[in-house]
Amino acid sequence: MDNTPLITDDTIVFGLLMLSLGFVFLTESIKTGFWPKFYKIVPGLFMAYMIPAVLTTSGLISPEWQTVTENGTITENSSNLYYVASRYLLPAALVLMTLSIDLKAVFNLGWKALAMFFTGTIGIVIGGPIAILLIAAISPETVGGAGPDAVWRGLSTLAGSWIGGGANQTAMLEIYQYNQAKYGAMVFVDIVVANIWMAIILIGIGKRNRINTWLKADISAIEDLKERVSAFSEKVKRNPSLTDIMIIGAIAFGSVSLAHLCAGFLAPFFSDVVSGIESPTTRNIFTFLGSSFFWMISIATLIAIGLSFTKAKNYEGAGASKFGSVFIYILVATIGMKMDLTLIFDNVGLIAIGIVWMSIHALLLIGVAKVIKAPYFFLAVGSQANVGGAASAPIVASAFHPSLATVGVLLAVFGYAVGTIAAIGCTILMQLAAAG
């Protein structure tokens, strides 16, 4: 099927994404009339995500498409914008946003951040089997299938993705040998449901004060961290010179270069080590160590934390975190571009399983947050560290304050570590639920 979008040139598509972001920031800066009322309800970050989604849904642009030649040959095509944003701009943003971090204040955030992360993990683990049981009562054929076609095998890949990330998702596909011809449907569910949930979280960020009041949350540690960073930023604030901007660029992309260099050695090394493990289960648990993305994000974050103990942190006064925020918003736009809203109507049964599954994850997070009086920040970032991983957890965290991006990264990296083993537990429960 030929589904070529109207615009396929990444140069033009990138221009459209930047125009979308410019429109959001311009309208958000207007203080009178319609726009202030609009942005009081809908956060700017959500609009930065949704406008590209609308452009994709309309067929104007697309993250990937198929073309059919005259002799019937099907060619797979894709945009490179998300790859560039996630592999180059994301680590650069993490470096620039972490430069001025106060590590002691991050640790002072306490146990509630980890509690909400693990609550999110448990929500995914129990949500899958419960979703199967509920949907089976309405539509048994949706959760059926036998052998490699068994739906629970396909859903295991969602568990891997939603607890860890892409490497964990691939590991689950290898472990449970789901029919790869049907795997695309599971990828659709992953994209649609995870993006709907991220959109809801972004909307909630705009209402975080009311949510925190309802949760009776103690936000003093978060506010202390934000105030420390803001006070430091104000102390070293200066009008940036061209030299400052060039050095900020050198710090950001020099770190990205080093992170890619190290990842290029570490990922193949650990991939060989892991492939040499005799036990298939143990081997797949540690598959994430062979992911270059995992190492690239981890190393970039470690470099940034190291730089935060040097004079490099003073470049926060020249706007380092603002440049980081620009990169994050570009990443948000490329993620939004991956969302075709019409996909919601494809594979309705599987989408229903995904929505029920994610709802259980959300309800458990809300319930635990209410009981332990955790701030909405911990709920949002704890969830995205599971569901979105290192690509989206920093986005959500930095929406609260640029200095908080590091918290999202640290939790997301932790998610990679526990992703496969937790997903295996979830799959065992889903297999039992499907058999029952």
Secondary structure in CASP SS format (residue, H / E / C, confidence):
PFRMAT SS
TARGET T0000
AUTHOR 0000-0000-0000
METHOD secondary structure of the structure
MODEL  1
M C 1.00
D C 1.00
N C 1.00
T C 1.00
P C 1.00
L C 1.00
I C 1.00
T C 1.00
D C 1.00
D H 1.00
T H 1.00
I H 1.00
V H 1.00
F H 1.00
G H 1.00
L H 1.00
L H 1.00
M H 1.00
L H 1.00
S H 1.00
L H 1.00
G H 1.00
F H 1.00
V H 1.00
F H 1.00
L H 1.00
T H 1.00
E H 1.00
S H 1.00
I C 1.00
K C 1.00
T C 1.00
G C 1.00
F H 1.00
W H 1.00
P H 1.00
K H 1.00
F H 1.00
Y H 1.00
K H 1.00
I H 1.00
V C 1.00
P C 1.00
G H 1.00
L H 1.00
F H 1.00
M H 1.00
A H 1.00
Y H 1.00
M H 1.00
I H 1.00
P H 1.00
A H 1.00
V H 1.00
L H 1.00
T H 1.00
T H 1.00
S C 1.00
G C 1.00
L C 1.00
I C 1.00
S C 1.00
P C 1.00
E E 1.00
W E 1.00
Q E 1.00
T E 1.00
V E 1.00
T C 1.00
E C 1.00
N C 1.00
G C 1.00
T C 1.00
I E 1.00
T E 1.00
E E 1.00
N E 1.00
S E 1.00
S C 1.00
N C 1.00
L H 1.00
Y H 1.00
Y H 1.00
V H 1.00
A H 1.00
S H 1.00
R H 1.00
Y H 1.00
L H 1.00
L H 1.00
P H 1.00
A H 1.00
A H 1.00
L H 1.00
V H 1.00
L H 1.00
M H 1.00
T H 1.00
L C 1.00
S C 1.00
I C 1.00
D C 1.00
L H 1.00
K H 1.00
A H 1.00
V H 1.00
F H 1.00
N C 1.00
L C 1.00
G C 1.00
W C 1.00
K H 1.00
A H 1.00
L H 1.00
A H 1.00
M H 1.00
F H 1.00
F H 1.00
T H 1.00
G H 1.00
T H 1.00
I H 1.00
G H 1.00
I H 1.00
V H 1.00
I H 1.00
G H 1.00
G H 1.00
P H 1.00
I H 1.00
A H 1.00
I H 1.00
L H 1.00
L H 1.00
I H 1.00
A H 1.00
A H 1.00
I H 1.00
S C 1.00
P H 1.00
E H 1.00
T H 1.00
V H 1.00
G C 1.00
G C 1.00
A C 1.00
G H 1.00
P H 1.00
D H 1.00
A C 1.00
V H 1.00
W H 1.00
R H 1.00
G H 1.00
L H 1.00
S H 1.00
T H 1.00
L H 1.00
A H 1.00
G H 1.00
S H 1.00
W H 1.00
I H 1.00
G C 1.00
G C 1.00
G H 1.00
A H 1.00
N H 1.00
Q H 1.00
T H 1.00
A H 1.00
M H 1.00
L H 1.00
E H 1.00
I H 1.00
Y H 1.00
Q C 1.00
Y C 1.00
N C 1.00
Q C 1.00
A C 1.00
K C 1.00
Y H 1.00
G H 1.00
A H 1.00
M H 1.00
V H 1.00
F H 1.00
V H 1.00
D H 1.00
I H 1.00
V H 1.00
V H 1.00
A H 1.00
N H 1.00
I H 1.00
W H 1.00
M H 1.00
A H 1.00
I H 1.00
I H 1.00
L H 1.00
I H 1.00
G H 1.00
I H 1.00
G C 1.00
K C 1.00
R H 1.00
N H 1.00
R H 1.00
I H 1.00
N H 1.00
T H 1.00
W H 1.00
L H 1.00
K C 1.00
A C 1.00
D C 1.00
I C 1.00
S H 1.00
A H 1.00
I H 1.00
E H 1.00
D H 1.00
L H 1.00
K H 1.00
E H 1.00
R H 1.00
V H 1.00
S H 1.00
A H 1.00
F H 1.00
S H 1.00
E H 1.00
K H 1.00
V C 1.00
K C 1.00
R C 1.00
N C 1.00
P C 1.00
S C 1.00
L H 1.00
T H 1.00
D H 1.00
I H 1.00
M H 1.00
I H 1.00
I H 1.00
G H 1.00
A H 1.00
I H 1.00
A H 1.00
F H 1.00
G H 1.00
S H 1.00
V H 1.00
S H 1.00
L H 1.00
A H 1.00
H H 1.00
L H 1.00
C H 1.00
A H 1.00
G H 1.00
F H 1.00
L H 1.00
A H 1.00
P H 1.00
F H 1.00
F H 1.00
S H 1.00
D H 1.00
V H 1.00
V H 1.00
S H 1.00
G C 1.00
I C 1.00
E C 1.00
S C 1.00
P H 1.00
T H 1.00
T H 1.00
R H 1.00
N H 1.00
I H 1.00
F C 1.00
T H 1.00
F H 1.00
L H 1.00
G H 1.00
S C 1.00
S H 1.00
F H 1.00
F H 1.00
W H 1.00
M H 1.00
I H 1.00
S H 1.00
I H 1.00
A H 1.00
T H 1.00
L H 1.00
I H 1.00
A H 1.00
I H 1.00
G H 1.00
L H 1.00
S C 1.00
F C 1.00
T C 1.00
K H 1.00
A H 1.00
K H 1.00
N H 1.00
Y H 1.00
E H 1.00
G H 1.00
A H 1.00
G C 1.00
A H 1.00
S H 1.00
K H 1.00
F H 1.00
G H 1.00
S H 1.00
V H 1.00
F H 1.00
I H 1.00
Y H 1.00
I H 1.00
L H 1.00
V H 1.00
A H 1.00
T H 1.00
I H 1.00
G H 1.00
M H 1.00
K C 1.00
M C 1.00
D C 1.00
L H 1.00
T H 1.00
L H 1.00
I H 1.00
F H 1.00
D C 1.00
N C 1.00
V H 1.00
G H 1.00
L H 1.00
I H 1.00
A H 1.00
I H 1.00
G H 1.00
I H 1.00
V H 1.00
W H 1.00
M H 1.00
S H 1.00
I H 1.00
H H 1.00
A H 1.00
L H 1.00
L H 1.00
L H 1.00
I H 1.00
G H 1.00
V H 1.00
A H 1.00
K H 1.00
V H 1.00
I H 1.00
K C 1.00
A C 1.00
P C 1.00
Y H 1.00
F H 1.00
F H 1.00
L H 1.00
A H 1.00
V H 1.00
G H 1.00
S H 1.00
Q H 1.00
A H 1.00
N H 1.00
V H 1.00
G C 1.00
G H 1.00
A H 1.00
A H 1.00
S C 1.00
A H 1.00
P H 1.00
I H 1.00
V H 1.00
A H 1.00
S H 1.00
A H 1.00
F H 1.00
H C 1.00
P H 1.00
S H 1.00
L H 1.00
A H 1.00
T H 1.00
V H 1.00
G H 1.00
V H 1.00
L H 1.00
L H 1.00
A H 1.00
V H 1.00
F H 1.00
G H 1.00
Y H 1.00
A H 1.00
V H 1.00
G H 1.00
T H 1.00
I H 1.00
A H 1.00
A H 1.00
I H 1.00
G H 1.00
C H 1.00
T H 1.00
I H 1.00
L H 1.00
M H 1.00
Q H 1.00
L H 1.00
A H 1.00
A H 1.00
A H 1.00
G C 1.00
END
